[in-house]
Amino acid sequence: MIKVYADIFREKLHRQKESIRKELDRPASERRREWLKKQLCQTRELKKLVKEMSTEKCPHCGESLN
């Protein structure tokens, strides 16, 4: 896995969380429900990717070093 892009993905995750918070601050009748569902799904996937990129693995056995 290429760890060079980890900072970019972290920043994108942060921006997505901020946009979700802004959307949730709106009254319930004005929220874009489909957009919100899609963003939440993408955020979960991106969070898993960032977590996977942050854990270091042993080059010999593949076990986590943390």
Distance bins in CASP14 RR format, pairs under 12 A and 6 or more apart:
PFRMAT RR
TARGET T0000
AUTHOR 0000-0000-0000
RMODE 2
METHOD distances of the structure
MODEL  1
1 9 0 0 0 0 0 1 0 0 0 0 0
1 49 0 0 0 0 1 0 0 0 0 0 0
1 50 0 0 0 0 0 1 0 0 0 0 0
1 51 0 0 0 0 0 1 0 0 0 0 0
1 52 1 0 0 1 0 0 0 0 0 0 0
1 53 1 0 0 1 0 0 0 0 0 0 0
1 54 0 0 0 0 0 1 0 0 0 0 0
1 55 0 0 0 0 0 1 0 0 0 0 0
1 56 0 0 0 0 0 1 0 0 0 0 0
1 57 0 0 0 0 1 0 0 0 0 0 0
2 8 0 0 0 0 0 1 0 0 0 0 0
2 9 0 0 0 0 0 1 0 0 0 0 0
2 49 0 0 0 0 0 1 0 0 0 0 0
2 52 0 0 0 0 0 1 0 0 0 0 0
2 53 0 0 0 0 1 0 0 0 0 0 0
3 9 0 0 0 0 0 1 0 0 0 0 0
3 10 0 0 0 0 0 1 0 0 0 0 0
3 49 0 0 0 0 0 1 0 0 0 0 0
3 50 0 0 0 0 0 1 0 0 0 0 0
3 52 0 0 0 0 0 1 0 0 0 0 0
3 53 1 0 1 0 0 0 0 0 0 0 0
3 54 0 0 0 0 1 0 0 0 0 0 0
3 55 0 0 0 0 0 1 0 0 0 0 0
3 56 0 0 0 0 1 0 0 0 0 0 0
3 57 0 0 0 0 0 1 0 0 0 0 0
4 53 0 0 0 0 1 0 0 0 0 0 0
5 11 0 0 0 0 0 1 0 0 0 0 0
5 12 0 0 0 0 1 0 0 0 0 0 0
5 46 0 0 0 0 0 1 0 0 0 0 0
5 49 0 0 0 0 1 0 0 0 0 0 0
5 50 0 0 0 0 0 1 0 0 0 0 0
5 53 1 0 0 1 0 0 0 0 0 0 0
6 12 0 0 0 0 0 1 0 0 0 0 0
6 13 0 0 0 0 0 1 0 0 0 0 0
6 46 0 0 0 0 0 1 0 0 0 0 0
6 49 0 0 0 0 1 0 0 0 0 0 0
6 50 1 0 0 1 0 0 0 0 0 0 0
6 51 0 0 0 0 0 1 0 0 0 0 0
6 52 0 0 0 0 1 0 0 0 0 0 0
6 53 1 0 1 0 0 0 0 0 0 0 0
6 54 1 0 0 1 0 0 0 0 0 0 0
6 55 0 0 0 0 0 1 0 0 0 0 0
6 56 0 0 0 0 0 1 0 0 0 0 0
7 13 0 0 0 0 0 1 0 0 0 0 0
7 14 0 0 0 0 0 1 0 0 0 0 0
7 50 0 0 0 0 1 0 0 0 0 0 0
7 53 0 0 0 0 1 0 0 0 0 0 0
7 54 0 0 0 0 0 1 0 0 0 0 0
8 14 0 0 0 0 0 1 0 0 0 0 0
8 15 0 0 0 0 0 1 0 0 0 0 0
8 46 0 0 0 0 0 1 0 0 0 0 0
8 49 0 0 0 0 0 1 0 0 0 0 0
8 50 0 0 0 0 0 1 0 0 0 0 0
8 53 0 0 0 0 0 1 0 0 0 0 0
9 15 0 0 0 0 0 1 0 0 0 0 0
9 16 0 0 0 0 0 1 0 0 0 0 0
9 42 0 0 0 0 0 1 0 0 0 0 0
9 43 0 0 0 0 0 1 0 0 0 0 0
9 45 0 0 0 0 0 1 0 0 0 0 0
9 46 1 0 0 1 0 0 0 0 0 0 0
9 47 0 0 0 0 1 0 0 0 0 0 0
9 48 0 0 0 0 0 1 0 0 0 0 0
9 49 1 0 0 1 0 0 0 0 0 0 0
9 50 1 0 1 0 0 0 0 0 0 0 0
9 51 0 0 0 0 0 1 0 0 0 0 0
9 52 0 0 0 0 0 1 0 0 0 0 0
9 53 1 0 0 1 0 0 0 0 0 0 0
9 54 0 0 0 0 1 0 0 0 0 0 0
10 16 0 0 0 0 0 1 0 0 0 0 0
10 17 0 0 0 0 0 1 0 0 0 0 0
10 46 0 0 0 0 1 0 0 0 0 0 0
10 47 0 0 0 0 1 0 0 0 0 0 0
10 49 0 0 0 0 1 0 0 0 0 0 0
10 50 1 0 1 0 0 0 0 0 0 0 0
10 51 0 0 0 0 0 1 0 0 0 0 0
10 53 0 0 0 0 1 0 0 0 0 0 0
10 54 0 0 0 0 1 0 0 0 0 0 0
11 17 0 0 0 0 0 1 0 0 0 0 0
11 18 0 0 0 0 0 1 0 0 0 0 0
11 46 0 0 0 0 0 1 0 0 0 0 0
11 50 0 0 0 0 0 1 0 0 0 0 0
12 18 0 0 0 0 0 1 0 0 0 0 0
12 19 0 0 0 0 0 1 0 0 0 0 0
12 39 0 0 0 0 0 1 0 0 0 0 0
12 42 0 0 0 0 1 0 0 0 0 0 0
12 43 0 0 0 0 1 0 0 0 0 0 0
12 45 0 0 0 0 0 1 0 0 0 0 0
12 46 1 0 0 1 0 0 0 0 0 0 0
12 47 0 0 0 0 0 1 0 0 0 0 0
12 49 0 0 0 0 1 0 0 0 0 0 0
12 50 0 0 0 0 1 0 0 0 0 0 0
13 19 0 0 0 0 0 1 0 0 0 0 0
13 20 0 0 0 0 0 1 0 0 0 0 0
13 39 0 0 0 0 0 1 0 0 0 0 0
13 42 0 0 0 0 1 0 0 0 0 0 0
13 43 1 0 0 1 0 0 0 0 0 0 0
13 44 0 0 0 0 0 1 0 0 0 0 0
13 45 0 0 0 0 0 1 0 0 0 0 0
13 46 1 0 1 0 0 0 0 0 0 0 0
13 47 1 0 0 1 0 0 0 0 0 0 0
13 48 0 0 0 0 0 1 0 0 0 0 0
13 49 0 0 0 0 1 0 0 0 0 0 0
13 50 1 0 1 0 0 0 0 0 0 0 0
13 51 0 0 0 0 0 1 0 0 0 0 0
13 53 0 0 0 0 0 1 0 0 0 0 0
13 54 0 0 0 0 0 1 0 0 0 0 0
14 20 0 0 0 0 0 1 0 0 0 0 0
14 21 0 0 0 0 0 1 0 0 0 0 0
14 43 0 0 0 0 0 1 0 0 0 0 0
14 46 0 0 0 0 0 1 0 0 0 0 0
14 47 0 0 0 0 0 1 0 0 0 0 0
14 50 0 0 0 0 0 1 0 0 0 0 0
15 21 0 0 0 0 0 1 0 0 0 0 0
15 22 0 0 0 0 0 1 0 0 0 0 0
15 39 0 0 0 0 0 1 0 0 0 0 0
15 42 0 0 0 0 0 1 0 0 0 0 0
15 43 0 0 0 0 0 1 0 0 0 0 0
15 46 0 0 0 0 0 1 0 0 0 0 0
16 22 0 0 0 0 0 1 0 0 0 0 0
16 23 0 0 0 0 0 1 0 0 0 0 0
16 35 0 0 0 0 0 1 0 0 0 0 0
16 36 0 0 0 0 0 1 0 0 0 0 0
16 38 0 0 0 0 0 1 0 0 0 0 0
16 39 1 0 0 1 0 0 0 0 0 0 0
16 40 0 0 0 0 1 0 0 0 0 0 0
16 41 0 0 0 0 0 1 0 0 0 0 0
16 42 1 0 0 1 0 0 0 0 0 0 0
16 43 1 0 1 0 0 0 0 0 0 0 0
16 44 0 0 0 0 0 1 0 0 0 0 0
16 45 0 0 0 0 0 1 0 0 0 0 0
16 46 1 0 0 1 0 0 0 0 0 0 0
16 47 0 0 0 0 1 0 0 0 0 0 0
16 50 0 0 0 0 0 1 0 0 0 0 0
17 23 0 0 0 0 0 1 0 0 0 0 0
17 24 0 0 0 0 0 1 0 0 0 0 0
17 39 0 0 0 0 1 0 0 0 0 0 0
17 40 0 0 0 0 0 1 0 0 0 0 0
17 42 0 0 0 0 0 1 0 0 0 0 0
17 43 1 0 0 1 0 0 0 0 0 0 0
17 44 0 0 0 0 0 1 0 0 0 0 0
17 46 0 0 0 0 1 0 0 0 0 0 0
17 47 0 0 0 0 1 0 0 0 0 0 0
17 50 0 0 0 0 0 1 0 0 0 0 0
18 24 0 0 0 0 0 1 0 0 0 0 0
18 25 0 0 0 0 0 1 0 0 0 0 0
18 39 0 0 0 0 0 1 0 0 0 0 0
18 43 0 0 0 0 0 1 0 0 0 0 0
19 25 0 0 0 0 0 1 0 0 0 0 0
19 26 0 0 0 0 0 1 0 0 0 0 0
19 32 0 0 0 0 0 1 0 0 0 0 0
19 35 0 0 0 0 1 0 0 0 0 0 0
19 36 0 0 0 0 1 0 0 0 0 0 0
19 38 0 0 0 0 0 1 0 0 0 0 0
19 39 1 0 0 1 0 0 0 0 0 0 0
19 40 0 0 0 0 0 1 0 0 0 0 0
19 42 0 0 0 0 0 1 0 0 0 0 0
19 43 0 0 0 0 1 0 0 0 0 0 0
20 26 0 0 0 0 0 1 0 0 0 0 0
20 31 0 0 0 0 0 1 0 0 0 0 0
20 32 0 0 0 0 0 1 0 0 0 0 0
20 35 0 0 0 0 1 0 0 0 0 0 0
20 36 1 0 0 1 0 0 0 0 0 0 0
20 37 0 0 0 0 0 1 0 0 0 0 0
20 38 0 0 0 0 0 1 0 0 0 0 0
20 39 1 0 1 0 0 0 0 0 0 0 0
20 40 1 0 0 1 0 0 0 0 0 0 0
20 41 0 0 0 0 0 1 0 0 0 0 0
20 42 0 0 0 0 1 0 0 0 0 0 0
20 43 1 0 0 1 0 0 0 0 0 0 0
20 44 0 0 0 0 0 1 0 0 0 0 0
20 46 0 0 0 0 0 1 0 0 0 0 0
20 47 0 0 0 0 0 1 0 0 0 0 0
21 36 0 0 0 0 0 1 0 0 0 0 0
21 39 0 0 0 0 0 1 0 0 0 0 0
21 40 0 0 0 0 0 1 0 0 0 0 0
21 43 0 0 0 0 0 1 0 0 0 0 0
22 30 0 0 0 0 0 1 0 0 0 0 0
22 31 0 0 0 0 0 1 0 0 0 0 0
22 32 0 0 0 0 0 1 0 0 0 0 0
22 35 0 0 0 0 0 1 0 0 0 0 0
22 36 0 0 0 0 0 1 0 0 0 0 0
22 39 0 0 0 0 0 1 0 0 0 0 0
23 30 0 0 0 0 1 0 0 0 0 0 0
23 31 1 0 0 1 0 0 0 0 0 0 0
23 32 1 0 0 1 0 0 0 0 0 0 0
23 33 0 0 0 0 1 0 0 0 0 0 0
23 34 0 0 0 0 0 1 0 0 0 0 0
23 35 1 0 0 1 0 0 0 0 0 0 0
23 36 1 0 1 0 0 0 0 0 0 0 0
23 37 0 0 0 0 0 1 0 0 0 0 0
23 38 0 0 0 0 0 1 0 0 0 0 0
23 39 1 0 0 1 0 0 0 0 0 0 0
23 40 0 0 0 0 1 0 0 0 0 0 0
23 43 0 0 0 0 0 1 0 0 0 0 0
24 30 0 0 0 0 0 1 0 0 0 0 0
24 31 1 0 0 1 0 0 0 0 0 0 0
24 32 0 0 0 0 0 1 0 0 0 0 0
24 33 0 0 0 0 0 1 0 0 0 0 0
24 35 0 0 0 0 0 1 0 0 0 0 0
24 36 1 0 0 1 0 0 0 0 0 0 0
24 39 0 0 0 0 0 1 0 0 0 0 0
24 40 0 0 0 0 0 1 0 0 0 0 0
25 31 0 0 0 0 1 0 0 0 0 0 0
25 36 0 0 0 0 0 1 0 0 0 0 0
26 32 0 0 0 0 1 0 0 0 0 0 0
26 33 0 0 0 0 0 1 0 0 0 0 0
26 35 0 0 0 0 0 1 0 0 0 0 0
26 36 0 0 0 0 1 0 0 0 0 0 0
28 36 0 0 0 0 0 1 0 0 0 0 0
30 36 0 0 0 0 0 1 0 0 0 0 0
31 37 0 0 0 0 0 1 0 0 0 0 0
31 39 0 0 0 0 0 1 0 0 0 0 0
32 38 0 0 0 0 1 0 0 0 0 0 0
32 39 0 0 0 0 1 0 0 0 0 0 0
32 40 0 0 0 0 0 1 0 0 0 0 0
33 39 0 0 0 0 0 1 0 0 0 0 0
33 40 0 0 0 0 0 1 0 0 0 0 0
34 40 0 0 0 0 0 1 0 0 0 0 0
34 41 0 0 0 0 0 1 0 0 0 0 0
35 41 0 0 0 0 0 1 0 0 0 0 0
35 42 0 0 0 0 0 1 0 0 0 0 0
36 42 0 0 0 0 0 1 0 0 0 0 0
36 43 0 0 0 0 0 1 0 0 0 0 0
37 43 0 0 0 0 0 1 0 0 0 0 0
37 44 0 0 0 0 0 1 0 0 0 0 0
38 44 0 0 0 0 0 1 0 0 0 0 0
38 45 0 0 0 0 0 1 0 0 0 0 0
39 45 0 0 0 0 0 1 0 0 0 0 0
39 46 0 0 0 0 0 1 0 0 0 0 0
40 46 0 0 0 0 0 1 0 0 0 0 0
40 47 0 0 0 0 0 1 0 0 0 0 0
41 47 0 0 0 0 0 1 0 0 0 0 0
41 48 0 0 0 0 0 1 0 0 0 0 0
42 48 0 0 0 0 0 1 0 0 0 0 0
42 49 0 0 0 0 0 1 0 0 0 0 0
43 49 0 0 0 0 0 1 0 0 0 0 0
43 50 0 0 0 0 0 1 0 0 0 0 0
44 50 0 0 0 0 0 1 0 0 0 0 0
44 51 0 0 0 0 0 1 0 0 0 0 0
45 51 0 0 0 0 0 1 0 0 0 0 0
45 52 0 0 0 0 0 1 0 0 0 0 0
46 52 0 0 0 0 0 1 0 0 0 0 0
46 53 0 0 0 0 0 1 0 0 0 0 0
47 53 0 0 0 0 0 1 0 0 0 0 0
47 54 0 0 0 0 0 1 0 0 0 0 0
48 54 0 0 0 0 0 1 0 0 0 0 0
48 55 0 0 0 0 0 1 0 0 0 0 0
49 55 0 0 0 0 0 1 0 0 0 0 0
51 64 0 0 0 0 0 1 0 0 0 0 0
51 66 0 0 0 0 0 1 0 0 0 0 0
52 64 0 0 0 0 0 1 0 0 0 0 0
54 64 0 0 0 0 0 1 0 0 0 0 0
54 65 0 0 0 0 0 1 0 0 0 0 0
54 66 0 0 0 0 1 0 0 0 0 0 0
55 62 0 0 0 0 0 1 0 0 0 0 0
55 63 0 0 0 0 0 1 0 0 0 0 0
55 64 1 0 1 0 0 0 0 0 0 0 0
55 65 1 0 0 1 0 0 0 0 0 0 0
55 66 1 0 1 0 0 0 0 0 0 0 0
56 62 0 0 0 0 1 0 0 0 0 0 0
56 63 0 0 0 0 0 1 0 0 0 0 0
56 64 1 0 0 1 0 0 0 0 0 0 0
56 65 1 0 1 0 0 0 0 0 0 0 0
56 66 1 0 0 1 0 0 0 0 0 0 0
57 63 1 0 0 1 0 0 0 0 0 0 0
57 64 1 0 0 1 0 0 0 0 0 0 0
57 65 1 0 0 1 0 0 0 0 0 0 0
57 66 0 0 0 0 1 0 0 0 0 0 0
58 64 1 0 0 1 0 0 0 0 0 0 0
58 65 1 0 1 0 0 0 0 0 0 0 0
58 66 0 0 0 0 0 1 0 0 0 0 0
59 65 0 0 0 0 1 0 0 0 0 0 0
END
